[in-house]
């Protein structure tokens, strides 16, 4: 029998950090956090989990990408109010904080515009630090396929990040 309170206690911070880093706001991160653990419960009923951090990172990343896609599709229908980050007392200067927020927002938008499996592999490897082997086990892919997806994701993201069109999410969200 799985002790969920122990799993949440031990890995909850990791799940929260991934959700918040990817989504950039507390409300969406809360939803993602809950959905990730619900997905983990469903997953554990079907399969034995050997490495909780890896499966939780994968589930959280997949859910966060779903939320990002939904968020940017909604931007096509309405203009959202801007979200302002809480002041970072560690930031060197306000300009640096604004620039890093803008880059993070552009990356979030770009992740919604590339192929979903590429986005998931990129997040698992580049943002969450999983090894190719861990991604292979979690996504049932070969190591070579993980490498190919990661390379394609990087190329696609570089092109999107260089594009001036990415600043308007309403014009650039790909319909699934």
Residue pairs with C-beta under 8 A, 6 or more apart in sequence:
2 44
2 49
4 37
4 41
7 40
7 52
8 37
10 52
11 52
11 53
11 56
12 33
14 53
14 56
14 57
15 33
15 36
15 37
15 56
15 57
15 60
16 29
16 33
18 57
18 60
18 61
18 64
18 127
18 128
19 28
19 29
19 30
19 32
19 33
19 36
19 60
19 63
19 64
20 26
20 29
21 127
22 32
22 61
22 64
22 65
22 68
22 108
22 111
22 123
22 127
23 29
23 32
23 64
23 67
23 68
23 108
24 83
24 85
24 101
24 104
24 105
24 108
25 83
28 64
28 67
28 71
31 67
32 60
32 63
32 64
32 67
33 60
35 63
36 56
36 59
36 60
36 63
37 56
39 59
39 62
39 63
40 49
40 52
40 55
40 56
40 59
43 49
43 55
43 59
49 55
51 134
51 137
54 130
54 134
54 137
54 138
55 138
57 124
57 128
57 130
57 138
58 120
58 124
58 130
58 135
58 138
58 139
61 120
61 123
61 124
61 127
61 128
62 120
64 123
65 111
65 112
65 116
65 119
65 120
65 123
68 108
68 111
68 112
69 112
69 173
69 176
71 112
72 109
72 112
72 169
72 173
73 173
73 175
74 80
75 169
75 170
75 173
76 170
76 173
79 170
85 97
85 101
87 97
88 97
91 97
106 160
106 161
106 166
106 167
107 157
107 161
109 160
109 166
109 169
109 172
109 173
110 156
110 157
110 160
110 161
110 166
111 119
111 122
111 123
111 157
112 119
112 173
112 174
113 156
113 160
113 166
113 172
113 173
113 174
114 122
114 153
114 156
114 157
114 160
115 152
115 153
115 156
116 176
117 139
117 149
118 149
118 150
118 152
118 153
118 156
119 153
120 139
121 135
121 139
121 146
121 149
121 150
121 153
122 149
122 150
122 153
122 154
122 157
124 130
124 134
124 135
124 138
124 139
125 131
125 132
125 135
125 146
125 150
126 150
126 154
130 138
132 143
132 146
132 147
133 143
135 141
135 146
136 142
136 143
136 146
139 146
141 149
160 166
165 171
165 172
166 172
